[in-house]
């Protein structure tokens, strides 16, 4: 029996065992059918989740909660037995580094990695091995999983096993894992499970949930955790308040974060350096530097004095602006409160200034740090040299390299590679080549990155063939090209229009086990098609389809190439090939073919293709609408167009679609048809509808038919739409010329009724 959803409130492990149900950990894999495993649609790993700092690690400079490291790694929860008595307290969670190397842990992880070939025997082996794991080892297995959803599914699977019970430390480890993702639903369920099993909850567990909410972008729900804690009679501690402030800062809700700070003071929880660092970082990110400075001053009146991280955060902001004077003022303030700037301070300034492109300012702090007796290594020098090379100031970079030799700090190949890249960027390829050859004599053997930088410079100066020759000698020079090396040369050949050479380098790339990315491959296909060689592009796809990632975009580009060559038969053949290769055409594929069919006047075939597209539940885009309207209006097939638009609008509503029809009909001079369908436009009375009416009026005046234009104006007034006064003046003039003075006067009176023209001016006009 396959378990689809396990409710821990209604199904105990005993009842599961009595049913004799085999747990199906790998048959209900979340990546295959997430909703069957208790996941909701919002439980997705955020694309930027790895970039969000972990609040439960030490290292305050990186996560703004460094002082909480020892506190957060300690587990304060306690377990209770069925009688409600407290049992073994939680121990400190040790590093999983030793546990992950345990043979039993490795074996369990190996079995989990074999989930794609899962069998009942392997599942039985996993059950037996899992029961032998210690709590710390179970935590290590969970942390080993690269996907938190797999770890969560493993947690649930193990919890269903007979004669196995998760130790409280495992619950906390799982919450910590989920806090690094946006899977807040899973964190909620685990906290609920802990409560039902009488595992005593402490504030830290709710802190993990708040972080998970934050990663999912739900800062309001994160704050609602306070209400949940209040109902559970659990008082937030300093860590939870710091997390709440962090969540609000990430959501750019600084004023609300300051209210949290005020609340902390009301409940007698003193903020620490972490609290203020988080707020200062938020102010700096919001360019509110004065508020950040005020916050540092306010810290002096409390028992929490600013630390170096506070000053480093603000210095980082000033480095981006190259405000050296303000940085030196902060250094002086640090000295005043006995926070002596150390080597970390100067290294931070050097790297931040270099990263922001201010190499000269970075040099001044490098020299100052040397005066204070701090040792400066090649990393700091390399950062400044990289900044100079990036900005094209090569002479300054070379001068700094010479200085490194005089200070017994010789540069490494990374530094020379930056210089080679900088020389190539300003067109000094020969000098870069000379430097590349000299690096070996200087004790720095060129590596793949060095050669790739040089080859990129050659290709950008139109010397891709020379770059190709150097690539052929890579074995003799004892360096191995990588995928970037091949891509650089391929792009160089394409820029020079040498498509056969680009094709050949792509073949060699694949033969050597490197595969072009889909965008790179599409670039080459597109180049073939733009040069009128879609057959060569088709050959390229056939060569790469077994080894490279070929998708609908590549085939669509090829179809467009054939359509551009008016080879519709080959384009339709490629469409059939897509189905044979099990690559589903998308809406852009169909739009390309529909446009070509309409362009050649094959309207019936276009109708067939549109119906086929809609039958496959493909959603029309704005481009699709424009293509269909343009081609059908061009050939005067308005009736068929209206029928198709009704079908397309059922798939994807587009409120201005009939405005497009009016616009195209006027462009093609079919004013009668445009007037016929004007009623569909006048239903909404929007500004776009007024523009459509104006277009018909202009087309009528262009044809010399002011009477027809007058009818359009009257219909506009009937829908409470006021036409352009200057345009109507032209209509009046044309009416008078054509002997239609009565209509001209009536048109003028309509503007008087709307208050657009004063009655006095009308009298003047009549006289």
C-alpha positions as CSV (number, residue, x, y, z in Angstrom):
1,X,0.0,0.0,0.0
2,X,1.3,3.4,-0.9
3,X,1.0,6.0,1.7
4,X,0.0,9.3,0.1
5,X,-0.3,11.5,3.1
6,X,0.4,10.7,6.8
7,X,-1.5,12.6,9.4
8,X,0.3,12.4,12.6
9,X,-2.7,13.5,14.5
10,X,-4.8,10.4,13.5
11,X,-2.3,7.7,12.6
12,X,0.1,6.4,15.2
13,X,3.0,4.2,14.4
14,X,1.2,1.3,16.1
15,X,-1.8,1.5,13.9
16,X,0.4,1.7,10.8
17,X,2.2,-1.5,11.9
18,X,-1.1,-3.3,12.6
19,X,-2.2,-2.7,9.1
20,X,0.9,-4.3,7.8
21,X,1.6,-1.5,5.5
22,X,5.0,-1.2,3.9
23,X,6.3,2.3,4.2
24,X,7.0,3.8,0.8
25,X,9.7,6.4,1.3
26,X,11.0,6.3,-2.2
27,X,7.7,5.6,-3.9
28,X,6.3,8.9,-2.6
29,X,9.3,11.0,-3.5
30,X,8.6,14.7,-3.2
31,X,10.2,15.6,-6.6
32,X,7.8,13.2,-8.3
33,X,4.6,14.2,-6.6
34,X,5.1,16.8,-3.9
35,X,1.4,17.2,-3.0
36,X,1.2,13.5,-2.1
37,X,3.8,13.9,0.6
38,X,2.2,16.7,2.7
39,X,3.8,19.5,0.7
40,X,1.8,22.5,-0.3
41,X,2.3,24.5,-3.5
42,X,4.3,27.2,-1.6
43,X,6.9,24.8,-0.3
44,X,9.6,25.4,-2.8
45,X,13.3,25.9,-2.3
46,X,13.8,29.6,-3.0
47,X,16.2,30.3,-5.9
48,X,18.3,32.6,-3.7
49,X,18.0,30.5,-0.6
50,X,21.7,29.7,-0.4
51,X,22.6,33.3,-0.4
52,X,20.5,34.2,2.7
53,X,22.7,34.1,5.8
54,X,22.2,31.4,8.4
55,X,21.2,33.1,11.7
56,X,22.2,30.0,13.7
57,X,25.9,30.0,12.7
58,X,28.6,31.9,14.3
59,X,30.4,34.6,12.5
60,X,28.6,37.8,13.0
61,X,30.2,39.7,10.1
62,X,28.4,37.4,7.7
63,X,25.0,36.7,9.3
64,X,24.7,39.7,11.7
65,X,24.1,37.3,14.6
66,X,27.6,36.1,15.4
67,X,27.4,36.5,19.2
68,X,24.5,34.1,19.2
69,X,26.5,31.3,17.7
70,X,27.3,29.5,21.0
71,X,23.8,30.1,22.3
72,X,22.0,29.1,19.1
73,X,24.0,25.8,18.7
74,X,22.9,24.7,22.2
75,X,19.6,22.9,22.4
76,X,17.5,24.1,25.3
77,X,14.5,21.7,24.7
78,X,13.7,18.9,27.0
79,X,11.9,15.6,26.3
80,X,8.9,14.3,28.3
81,X,7.6,10.8,28.5
82,X,4.0,9.7,28.2
83,X,3.3,10.7,31.8
84,X,4.4,14.2,31.2
85,X,7.6,13.9,33.2
86,X,10.7,15.5,31.9
87,X,13.4,13.0,30.7
88,X,16.8,13.5,29.2
89,X,17.7,17.1,28.5
90,X,19.1,18.1,25.1
91,X,22.8,18.2,24.8
92,X,24.8,20.6,22.7
93,X,24.6,19.8,19.0
94,X,28.1,18.9,18.0
95,X,29.6,19.3,14.6
96,X,28.5,16.6,12.1
97,X,31.9,16.4,10.5
98,X,33.0,13.4,12.5
99,X,29.6,11.6,12.3
100,X,29.3,11.9,8.6
101,X,32.5,9.9,8.2
102,X,31.1,7.0,10.3
103,X,30.8,3.8,8.1
104,X,27.2,3.3,9.1
105,X,26.3,6.9,8.2
106,X,28.0,6.5,4.9
107,X,26.1,3.3,4.2
108,X,22.8,4.9,4.9
109,X,23.6,7.9,2.7
110,X,24.6,5.5,-0.1
111,X,21.3,3.7,0.2
112,X,19.4,7.0,0.0
113,X,21.4,8.0,-3.1
114,X,20.2,4.8,-4.8
115,X,16.5,6.0,-4.6
116,X,16.1,5.9,-8.4
117,X,16.8,2.0,-8.3
118,X,14.9,1.4,-5.1
119,X,13.8,-2.2,-4.3
120,X,12.1,-3.8,-1.2
121,X,15.4,-5.4,-0.3
122,X,17.2,-2.1,-0.2
123,X,14.4,-0.6,1.8
124,X,14.7,-3.4,4.4
125,X,18.4,-2.8,4.5
126,X,17.8,0.9,5.1
127,X,15.4,0.2,7.9
128,X,17.8,-2.1,9.7
129,X,20.7,0.4,9.3
130,X,18.6,3.4,10.4
131,X,17.6,1.8,13.7
132,X,21.3,1.3,14.5
133,X,22.1,5.0,14.1
134,X,22.7,7.3,17.1
135,X,20.7,10.6,17.3
136,X,23.7,12.6,16.2
137,X,24.3,10.2,13.3
138,X,20.6,10.6,12.2
139,X,21.1,14.3,12.3
140,X,24.3,13.9,10.1
141,X,22.3,11.9,7.6
142,X,19.7,14.5,7.4
143,X,22.2,17.3,6.9
144,X,24.0,15.3,4.2
145,X,21.0,15.5,1.9
146,X,21.5,18.3,-0.7
147,X,17.8,18.8,-1.0
148,X,15.9,19.7,2.2
149,X,12.8,18.2,0.8
150,X,14.5,14.8,0.6
151,X,15.7,15.3,4.2
152,X,12.1,16.1,5.3
153,X,10.7,13.1,3.5
154,X,13.4,10.9,5.1
155,X,12.5,12.3,8.5
156,X,8.8,11.4,8.0
157,X,9.7,7.9,6.6
158,X,11.9,7.1,9.6
159,X,9.3,8.3,12.0
160,X,6.8,5.7,10.6
161,X,9.1,2.8,11.2
162,X,8.3,0.3,13.9
163,X,10.3,0.4,17.1
164,X,12.0,3.6,16.1
165,X,11.5,7.0,17.7
166,X,13.2,10.3,16.8
167,X,15.4,11.7,19.6
168,X,14.5,15.3,20.3
169,X,17.9,16.4,18.9
170,X,16.7,15.1,15.5
171,X,13.7,17.4,15.6
172,X,15.9,20.4,16.2
173,X,18.3,19.3,13.4
174,X,15.4,19.0,11.0
175,X,14.1,22.5,12.0
176,X,17.6,23.9,11.4
177,X,17.8,22.3,8.0
178,X,14.4,23.7,7.0
179,X,15.4,27.2,8.3
180,X,17.9,27.3,5.4
181,X,15.0,26.9,2.9
182,X,11.5,28.3,2.3
183,X,9.8,25.1,3.4
184,X,7.9,26.7,6.3
185,X,5.0,24.3,6.1
186,X,7.4,21.4,7.0
187,X,8.8,23.4,9.9
188,X,5.2,24.1,11.1
189,X,4.3,20.4,11.0
190,X,7.5,19.4,12.9
191,X,6.7,22.0,15.7
192,X,3.2,20.7,15.8
193,X,4.5,17.1,16.0
194,X,6.8,18.0,18.9
195,X,3.9,19.6,20.8
196,X,1.7,16.5,20.3
197,X,4.4,14.2,21.4
198,X,5.1,16.3,24.5
199,X,8.5,17.3,23.5
200,X,9.0,20.6,25.4
201,X,9.3,23.5,23.0
202,X,11.6,26.4,23.6
203,X,11.8,29.7,21.7
204,X,14.6,28.6,19.5
205,X,12.4,26.2,17.6
206,X,10.0,29.0,16.7
207,X,13.1,31.1,15.6
208,X,13.8,28.4,13.0
209,X,10.2,28.7,11.7
210,X,10.5,32.5,11.5
211,X,13.6,32.3,9.4
212,X,11.9,29.8,7.1
213,X,9.0,32.2,6.7
214,X,11.4,35.0,5.9
215,X,13.1,33.0,3.2
216,X,9.7,32.4,1.6
217,X,9.0,36.1,1.6
218,X,6.3,36.0,4.3
219,X,7.5,38.5,6.9
220,X,4.0,39.0,8.3
221,X,3.6,35.3,8.9
222,X,7.0,35.3,10.6
223,X,5.8,38.0,13.0
224,X,2.6,36.0,13.7
225,X,4.8,33.4,15.3
226,X,4.9,35.7,18.3
227,X,1.1,35.1,18.7
228,X,1.6,31.4,18.5
229,X,4.3,31.5,21.2
230,X,2.0,33.6,23.4
231,X,-0.8,31.0,23.1
232,X,1.7,28.3,23.9
233,X,2.8,30.4,26.9
234,X,6.4,30.5,25.6
235,X,8.2,33.8,26.1
236,X,10.5,35.0,23.3
237,X,14.1,35.3,24.2
238,X,16.8,37.6,22.8
239,X,17.5,35.2,19.9
240,X,13.9,35.2,18.7
241,X,13.7,39.0,18.9
242,X,17.0,39.3,16.9
243,X,15.6,37.0,14.3
244,X,12.4,39.1,14.1
245,X,14.5,42.2,13.6
246,X,16.5,40.4,10.9
247,X,13.3,39.3,9.1
248,X,12.0,42.9,9.1
249,X,15.3,44.3,7.9
250,X,15.3,41.8,5.0
251,X,11.8,42.9,4.2
252,X,12.9,46.5,4.2
253,X,10.5,47.3,7.1
254,X,13.0,49.3,9.3
255,X,10.4,51.3,11.1
256,X,8.6,48.1,12.3
257,X,12.0,46.7,13.2
258,X,12.6,49.7,15.5
259,X,9.2,49.0,17.1
260,X,10.5,45.5,17.9
261,X,13.5,47.1,19.6
262,X,11.2,49.2,21.7
263,X,9.2,46.1,22.6
264,X,12.4,44.4,23.8
265,X,13.0,47.2,26.2
266,X,9.4,47.0,27.6
267,X,9.8,43.3,28.4
268,X,13.3,43.8,29.9
269,X,15.2,42.0,27.2
270,X,18.4,44.0,26.6
271,X,19.5,44.2,23.0
272,X,23.0,43.2,22.2
273,X,25.5,44.0,19.5
274,X,23.8,41.6,17.1
275,X,20.5,43.5,17.4
276,X,22.1,46.8,16.6
277,X,24.3,45.4,13.9
278,X,21.3,44.1,12.1
279,X,19.5,47.4,12.2
280,X,22.7,49.3,11.2
281,X,23.0,47.0,8.2
282,X,19.4,47.6,7.2
283,X,19.9,51.4,7.4
284,X,23.0,51.2,5.3
285,X,21.3,49.0,2.6
286,X,18.5,51.6,2.5
287,X,21.0,54.5,2.1
288,X,19.9,55.9,5.4
289,X,23.5,56.4,6.7
290,X,22.6,59.2,9.2
291,X,20.1,56.9,10.9
292,X,22.8,54.2,11.2
293,X,25.1,56.8,12.7
294,X,22.4,57.9,15.2
295,X,21.9,54.2,16.2
296,X,25.6,53.9,17.0
297,X,25.5,57.0,19.2
298,X,22.4,55.7,21.0
299,X,24.2,52.5,21.8
300,X,26.6,54.5,24.0
301,X,23.8,55.4,26.4
302,X,23.0,51.7,26.9
303,X,25.0,48.8,28.4
304,X,25.7,47.6,24.9
305,X,28.6,49.4,23.4
306,X,29.2,49.3,19.6
307,X,31.7,46.8,18.4
308,X,34.0,46.6,15.4
309,X,31.3,45.0,13.3
310,X,29.1,48.1,13.7
311,X,31.8,50.3,12.3
312,X,32.8,47.9,9.6
313,X,29.2,47.8,8.3
314,X,29.1,51.6,8.0
315,X,32.6,51.7,6.5
316,X,31.4,49.2,3.9
317,X,28.8,51.7,2.9
318,X,31.3,54.6,2.7
319,X,33.7,52.4,0.6
320,X,31.0,52.0,-2.1
321,X,30.8,55.8,-2.2
322,X,34.6,56.3,-2.0
323,X,34.0,58.7,1.0
324,X,37.5,58.4,2.5
325,X,37.1,61.3,4.9
326,X,34.1,59.7,6.5
327,X,36.0,56.4,6.8
328,X,38.9,58.1,8.6
329,X,36.4,59.8,11.0
330,X,35.0,56.4,11.8
331,X,38.5,55.1,12.4
332,X,39.1,58.0,14.8
333,X,35.9,57.2,16.7
334,X,37.0,53.6,17.0
335,X,40.2,54.7,18.7
336,X,38.2,57.1,21.0
337,X,36.2,54.2,22.5
338,X,39.3,51.8,22.6
339,X,38.3,49.8,19.6
340,X,41.7,49.8,17.9
341,X,41.4,49.1,14.2
342,X,43.2,45.8,13.5
343,X,44.3,44.0,10.4
344,X,40.8,42.7,9.7
345,X,39.6,46.3,9.6
346,X,42.2,47.4,7.0
347,X,41.8,44.2,5.0
348,X,38.1,44.9,4.8
349,X,38.6,48.5,3.6
350,X,41.1,47.4,1.0
351,X,38.9,44.7,-0.4
352,X,35.7,46.8,-0.3
353,X,37.4,49.8,-2.0
354,X,38.9,47.5,-4.6
355,X,35.6,45.8,-5.3
356,X,33.9,49.2,-5.8
357,X,36.6,50.2,-8.3
358,X,38.6,52.7,-6.1
359,X,42.1,51.2,-6.3
360,X,43.9,54.4,-5.5
361,X,42.0,54.8,-2.2
362,X,42.7,51.1,-1.4
363,X,46.4,51.7,-1.8
364,X,46.3,54.5,0.8
365,X,44.9,52.2,3.4
366,X,47.3,49.4,2.4
367,X,50.2,51.8,3.1
368,X,48.6,52.9,6.3
369,X,48.2,49.3,7.5
370,X,51.9,48.7,6.8
371,X,52.8,51.7,8.9
372,X,50.8,50.2,11.8
373,X,52.9,47.0,11.5
374,X,50.2,44.8,9.9
375,X,51.5,42.2,7.4
376,X,50.0,42.6,4.0
377,X,50.0,39.5,1.7
378,X,49.5,39.0,-2.0
379,X,45.7,38.7,-1.5
380,X,45.4,42.4,-0.7
381,X,47.7,43.3,-3.5
382,X,45.8,41.1,-5.9
383,X,42.5,42.7,-5.0
384,X,43.9,46.2,-5.9
385,X,45.5,44.9,-9.1
386,X,42.2,43.3,-10.1
387,X,40.5,46.7,-9.6
388,X,43.1,48.5,-11.7
389,X,42.9,45.9,-14.5
390,X,39.1,46.0,-14.5
391,X,39.2,49.8,-15.0
392,X,41.9,49.6,-17.7
393,X,44.6,51.3,-15.5
394,X,47.2,48.7,-16.5
395,X,50.3,50.9,-15.7
396,X,49.2,51.2,-12.1
397,X,48.7,47.5,-11.9
398,X,52.2,46.8,-13.3
399,X,53.7,49.3,-10.9
400,X,52.0,47.5,-8.0
401,X,53.4,44.2,-9.2
402,X,56.9,45.6,-9.1
403,X,56.3,46.8,-5.6
404,X,55.2,43.3,-4.5
405,X,58.7,42.0,-5.6
406,X,60.5,44.8,-3.7
407,X,58.5,43.9,-0.5
408,X,59.3,40.2,-0.8
409,X,55.7,39.3,-1.7
410,X,55.9,37.9,-5.2
411,X,52.6,37.7,-7.1
412,X,51.1,34.3,-8.1
413,X,49.5,33.2,-11.3
414,X,46.1,34.5,-10.3
415,X,47.6,38.0,-10.1
416,X,49.3,37.6,-13.5
417,X,46.1,36.2,-15.0
418,X,44.3,39.4,-13.9
419,X,47.0,41.5,-15.7
420,X,46.8,39.3,-18.8
421,X,43.1,39.8,-18.9
422,X,43.5,43.5,-18.3
423,X,46.0,43.9,-21.2
424,X,43.6,42.0,-23.5
425,X,40.7,44.2,-22.5
426,X,42.5,47.3,-23.8
427,X,43.7,45.6,-27.0
428,X,47.3,45.0,-26.0
429,X,47.2,41.3,-27.0
430,X,50.9,41.1,-28.0
431,X,52.0,42.4,-24.6
432,X,49.7,39.9,-22.9
433,X,51.2,37.1,-25.0
434,X,54.7,38.2,-23.9
435,X,53.7,38.3,-20.3
436,X,52.1,34.8,-20.6
437,X,55.4,33.4,-21.9
438,X,57.4,35.1,-19.2
439,X,55.3,33.9,-16.3
440,X,57.0,30.5,-16.3
441,X,60.4,32.2,-15.9
442,X,59.0,34.1,-13.0
443,X,58.1,30.9,-11.2
444,X,54.4,31.1,-12.0
445,X,53.2,28.3,-14.4
446,X,50.3,29.5,-16.6
447,X,47.1,27.5,-15.9
448,X,43.9,27.0,-17.9
449,X,42.5,30.4,-16.7
450,X,45.6,32.2,-17.9
451,X,45.4,30.7,-21.4
452,X,41.6,31.2,-21.6
453,X,42.0,34.9,-20.7
454,X,44.6,35.3,-23.4
455,X,42.6,33.3,-26.0
456,X,39.6,35.5,-25.2
457,X,41.7,38.6,-26.0
458,X,42.8,37.1,-29.3
459,X,39.3,36.2,-30.3
460,X,38.0,39.7,-29.4
461,X,40.6,41.2,-31.7
462,X,39.6,39.0,-34.7
463,X,42.4,36.5,-34.3
464,X,40.3,33.4,-33.5
465,X,42.3,31.2,-35.9
466,X,45.5,32.0,-33.9
467,X,43.6,31.2,-30.7
468,X,42.7,27.9,-32.4
469,X,46.3,27.1,-33.1
470,X,47.3,27.8,-29.5
471,X,44.5,25.5,-28.4
472,X,46.0,22.7,-30.5
473,X,49.3,23.0,-28.7
474,X,47.8,22.8,-25.2
475,X,49.1,19.3,-24.6
476,X,52.6,20.4,-25.4
477,X,52.3,23.3,-23.0
478,X,50.9,21.0,-20.3
479,X,47.6,22.8,-19.8
480,X,44.1,21.5,-20.3
481,X,41.4,23.5,-21.9
482,X,37.9,23.5,-20.3
483,X,34.4,24.3,-21.5
484,X,35.0,28.0,-21.2
485,X,38.1,27.8,-23.4
486,X,36.2,26.1,-26.2
487,X,33.2,28.5,-25.8
488,X,35.5,31.5,-26.1
489,X,36.9,30.3,-29.4
490,X,33.5,29.3,-30.7
491,X,32.1,32.8,-30.0
492,X,35.2,34.3,-31.7
493,X,34.6,32.3,-34.9
494,X,30.9,33.3,-34.9
495,X,31.7,37.0,-34.5
496,X,34.1,36.7,-37.5
497,X,31.4,34.9,-39.5
498,X,33.5,31.7,-39.7
499,X,30.7,29.4,-39.0
500,X,32.3,26.1,-40.3
501,X,35.2,26.7,-37.9
502,X,32.7,27.4,-35.1
503,X,30.9,24.2,-35.9
504,X,34.2,22.2,-35.9
505,X,35.3,23.6,-32.5
506,X,31.9,22.6,-31.1
507,X,32.4,19.1,-32.4
508,X,35.9,18.9,-30.8
509,X,34.4,20.3,-27.6
510,X,31.9,17.5,-27.4
511,X,34.5,14.9,-28.3
512,X,36.6,16.0,-25.3
513,X,33.7,15.6,-22.9
514,X,32.6,19.3,-22.7
515,X,29.2,20.3,-23.8
516,X,28.0,23.7,-24.9
517,X,25.2,25.3,-22.8
518,X,21.8,25.6,-24.4
519,X,22.2,29.4,-25.0
520,X,25.6,28.9,-26.6
521,X,24.3,26.2,-28.9
522,X,21.3,28.3,-29.8
523,X,23.7,31.2,-30.6
524,X,25.4,29.0,-33.2
525,X,22.1,27.7,-34.6
526,X,20.8,31.3,-34.9
527,X,24.1,32.4,-36.6
528,X,23.7,29.6,-39.2
529,X,20.0,30.6,-39.8
530,X,20.8,34.3,-40.1
531,X,23.4,33.6,-42.7
532,X,20.9,31.6,-44.8
533,X,22.2,28.2,-43.8
534,X,19.4,26.5,-41.8
535,X,20.4,23.1,-43.2
536,X,23.8,23.4,-41.5
537,X,21.9,24.3,-38.3
538,X,19.7,21.3,-38.7
539,X,22.9,19.1,-39.1
540,X,24.3,20.6,-35.9
541,X,21.2,19.7,-33.9
542,X,21.2,16.2,-35.2
543,X,24.9,15.8,-34.1
544,X,24.2,17.3,-30.6
545,X,20.8,15.9,-29.8
546,X,22.2,12.7,-28.2
547,X,24.8,14.3,-26.0
548,X,23.7,17.9,-25.4
549,X,20.6,19.5,-24.0
550,X,18.4,20.2,-27.0
551,X,15.1,21.9,-26.2
552,X,12.2,23.6,-28.0
553,X,14.1,26.9,-28.3
554,X,16.7,25.3,-30.6
555,X,14.0,23.8,-32.8
556,X,12.1,27.0,-32.9
557,X,15.2,28.9,-34.0
558,X,15.7,26.4,-36.7
559,X,12.1,26.6,-37.9
560,X,12.4,30.4,-38.0
561,X,15.5,30.0,-40.1
562,X,13.7,27.8,-42.6
563,X,10.7,30.2,-42.6
564,X,13.0,33.1,-43.3
565,X,14.3,31.2,-46.4
566,X,10.7,30.7,-47.5
567,X,11.2,26.9,-47.1
568,X,7.9,26.1,-45.4
569,X,8.1,22.4,-46.2
570,X,11.4,22.0,-44.2
571,X,10.0,24.1,-41.3
572,X,7.0,21.8,-41.0
573,X,9.3,18.8,-41.3
574,X,11.3,20.1,-38.3
575,X,8.0,20.5,-36.4
576,X,7.3,16.8,-37.0
577,X,10.9,15.9,-35.9
578,X,10.2,17.6,-32.6
579,X,7.3,15.2,-31.9
580,X,9.5,12.2,-32.9
581,X,12.2,13.4,-30.5
582,X,9.6,13.9,-27.7
583,X,10.3,17.6,-27.6
584,X,7.0,19.4,-27.3
585,X,6.7,22.6,-29.4
586,X,5.8,25.7,-27.4
587,X,3.6,28.7,-28.3
588,X,6.6,30.4,-29.9
589,X,7.2,27.5,-32.3
590,X,3.6,27.6,-33.5
591,X,3.6,31.4,-33.7
592,X,6.6,31.3,-36.0
593,X,4.9,28.9,-38.4
594,X,1.6,30.7,-38.2
595,X,3.3,34.0,-39.2
596,X,5.0,32.3,-42.2
597,X,1.8,30.7,-43.3
598,X,-0.1,34.0,-43.1
599,X,2.7,35.8,-44.9
600,X,2.5,33.4,-47.8
601,X,-1.3,33.7,-47.9
602,X,-2.0,30.2,-46.7
603,X,-4.8,31.3,-44.4
604,X,-6.6,27.9,-44.2
605,X,-3.4,26.2,-43.2
606,X,-2.9,29.0,-40.6
607,X,-6.3,28.4,-39.1
608,X,-5.5,24.7,-38.9
609,X,-2.2,25.4,-37.1
610,X,-3.9,27.8,-34.6
611,X,-6.6,25.2,-33.8
612,X,-3.9,22.6,-33.3
613,X,-2.0,25.0,-31.0
614,X,-5.1,25.6,-28.9
615,X,-6.0,21.9,-28.8
616,X,-2.6,21.3,-27.1
617,X,-3.5,23.8,-24.4
618,X,-0.8,26.3,-25.4
619,X,-1.5,29.8,-24.1
620,X,-1.3,32.5,-26.8
621,X,1.0,35.3,-26.1
622,X,0.7,39.0,-27.1
623,X,3.1,38.2,-30.0
624,X,0.7,35.4,-31.1
625,X,-2.2,37.8,-31.1
626,X,-0.3,40.4,-33.1
627,X,0.9,37.9,-35.7
628,X,-2.6,36.4,-36.2
629,X,-4.3,39.8,-36.4
630,X,-1.7,41.2,-38.7
631,X,-1.8,38.4,-41.2
632,X,-5.6,37.9,-41.3
633,X,-6.2,41.7,-41.6
634,X,-3.6,41.9,-44.3
635,X,-5.6,39.3,-46.4
636,X,-9.0,40.7,-45.4
637,X,-10.1,37.5,-43.6
638,X,-11.8,39.4,-40.8
639,X,-14.7,37.0,-40.2
640,X,-12.3,34.0,-39.7
641,X,-10.2,36.2,-37.5
642,X,-13.1,37.1,-35.2
643,X,-13.9,33.4,-34.8
644,X,-10.3,32.5,-33.9
645,X,-10.0,35.4,-31.5
646,X,-13.0,34.2,-29.6
647,X,-11.3,30.8,-29.2
648,X,-8.0,32.4,-28.2
649,X,-9.5,34.7,-25.7
650,X,-10.9,31.6,-23.9
651,X,-7.3,30.5,-23.3
652,X,-5.8,33.9,-22.5
653,X,-7.9,37.0,-22.1
654,X,-6.5,40.2,-23.6
655,X,-8.6,43.3,-23.2
656,X,-7.0,45.3,-26.1
657,X,-7.2,42.6,-28.7
658,X,-10.0,44.3,-30.7
659,X,-8.1,47.6,-30.6
660,X,-5.3,45.8,-32.4
661,X,-7.8,44.6,-35.0
662,X,-9.0,48.2,-35.6
663,X,-5.5,49.4,-35.8
664,X,-4.4,46.8,-38.4
665,X,-7.6,47.3,-40.5
666,X,-6.9,51.0,-40.7
667,X,-3.3,50.5,-41.6
668,X,-4.4,48.2,-44.5
669,X,-7.0,50.7,-45.6
670,X,-10.0,48.6,-44.6
671,X,-11.9,51.3,-42.9
672,X,-15.4,49.8,-43.5
673,X,-14.4,46.6,-41.7
674,X,-12.9,48.6,-38.9
675,X,-16.1,50.6,-38.4
676,X,-18.1,47.4,-38.6
677,X,-16.3,46.0,-35.5
678,X,-16.1,49.3,-33.7
679,X,-18.8,48.2,-31.3
680,X,-16.5,45.6,-29.7
681,X,-14.1,48.4,-28.9
682,X,-16.6,50.8,-27.5
683,X,-17.7,48.4,-24.8
684,X,-15.1,49.5,-22.2
685,X,-14.7,53.2,-22.9
686,X,-11.0,53.3,-22.0
687,X,-8.2,55.6,-23.3
688,X,-7.1,52.9,-25.7
689,X,-10.6,52.8,-27.2
690,X,-10.4,56.6,-27.8
691,X,-7.1,56.1,-29.7
692,X,-8.7,53.4,-31.8
693,X,-11.5,55.7,-32.7
694,X,-9.1,58.5,-33.6
695,X,-7.3,56.1,-35.9
696,X,-10.5,55.4,-37.8
697,X,-11.3,59.1,-38.0
698,X,-7.8,59.9,-39.4
699,X,-8.2,57.0,-41.9
700,X,-11.5,58.4,-43.1
701,X,-10.1,61.9,-43.5
702,X,-7.2,60.4,-45.5
703,X,-9.7,58.8,-47.8
704,X,-11.6,62.0,-48.1
705,X,-14.8,60.7,-46.4
706,X,-15.6,63.2,-43.6
707,X,-19.2,61.9,-43.4
708,X,-17.9,58.5,-42.2
709,X,-15.6,60.3,-39.7
710,X,-18.6,62.2,-38.4
711,X,-20.4,58.9,-37.8
712,X,-17.5,57.7,-35.7
713,X,-17.4,61.0,-33.7
714,X,-21.2,60.6,-33.0
715,X,-20.7,57.1,-31.8
716,X,-18.0,58.2,-29.4
717,X,-20.2,60.9,-27.9
718,X,-22.9,58.3,-27.6
719,X,-20.5,56.2,-25.4
720,X,-19.5,59.3,-23.4
721,X,-16.1,59.4,-25.0
722,X,-14.9,62.9,-25.9
723,X,-12.8,62.9,-29.1
724,X,-9.7,65.1,-29.6
725,X,-10.8,68.7,-30.3
726,X,-8.1,69.5,-32.8
727,X,-8.8,66.4,-34.8
728,X,-12.5,67.3,-34.8
729,X,-11.6,70.7,-36.1
730,X,-10.2,69.0,-39.2
731,X,-13.4,67.0,-39.5
732,X,-15.5,70.2,-39.4
733,X,-13.3,71.8,-42.0
734,X,-13.6,68.8,-44.3
735,X,-17.4,68.7,-43.7
736,X,-17.8,72.3,-44.7
737,X,-15.7,71.8,-47.8
738,X,-17.9,68.9,-48.8
739,X,-21.1,70.9,-48.2
740,X,-22.1,69.3,-44.9
741,X,-22.4,72.5,-42.8
742,X,-25.3,71.2,-40.7
743,X,-23.2,68.2,-39.6
744,X,-20.3,70.6,-38.9
745,X,-22.5,72.8,-36.7
746,X,-23.9,69.8,-34.8
747,X,-20.4,68.6,-34.1
748,X,-19.5,72.0,-32.7
749,X,-22.6,72.0,-30.5
750,X,-21.7,68.6,-29.0
751,X,-18.5,70.0,-27.7
752,X,-20.4,73.0,-26.3
753,X,-22.7,70.5,-24.5
754,X,-19.7,68.8,-23.0
755,X,-18.2,72.1,-21.8
756,X,-15.2,71.8,-24.1
757,X,-16.1,75.0,-26.0
758,X,-17.7,78.1,-24.5
759,X,-21.0,79.3,-26.1
760,X,-19.5,82.8,-26.7
761,X,-16.8,81.3,-28.9
762,X,-19.4,79.5,-30.9
763,X,-21.2,82.9,-31.6
764,X,-17.9,84.3,-32.8
765,X,-17.3,81.4,-35.1
766,X,-20.9,81.7,-36.6
767,X,-20.5,85.4,-37.2
